[in-house]
């Protein structure tokens, strides 16, 4: 099967089916398959409006992609302390917020969720986006709700050592249609294909 939603010699529905399954499992509004967890981070950050001069608050204990994806967009990673979850300590977030802060990037490590409800509450108070890095914790729940669906966007990795693997790959999820469209357009060089949406899919493969 062709591992692309756009083209290939065989079925073009493989990635779309995967995205649908992710949405059904997690309860997110939309899902976008990408090439890696790092790519997913960059797409999610960019679709949140993160760019040159902005700051993104993240835990000091995280894989390098959290910082490198931020830097690749011209933004600055700001490291906050961690708590017993090994993820971001909500009590240390507000002290890190400045006029340049654009987003908070909590990281759920090794199947252990952070206090994402408190992170979201702080973000709403300061009008910041929340991008959940769930690369190492796909399928984890916090208060009976899947991580990755609490914030504005969530990302997962399908790399070979992750919970669910495709050898490589990643996913961006969001329940905000505007953020989802921005993610698709950033990923697809400006294009927006209605068939990549996870609701109201119409048409046939000949339309590609």
Secondary structure, 3 states (H helix, E strand, C coil): CCCCCCCCCCCCCHHHHHHHHHHHHHCCCEEEEECCHHHHHHHHHHHCCCCCCCEEEEECCCCHHHHHHHHHCCCEEEEECECCCCCECHHHCHHHCCCCEEEEECECECCECCCHHHHHHHHHHCCCEEEEECCCCCCCEECCEECCCCCCEEEEECECCCCCCCECCEEEEECCHHHHHHHHHHHCCCCCCHHHCCCCCCCCHHHC
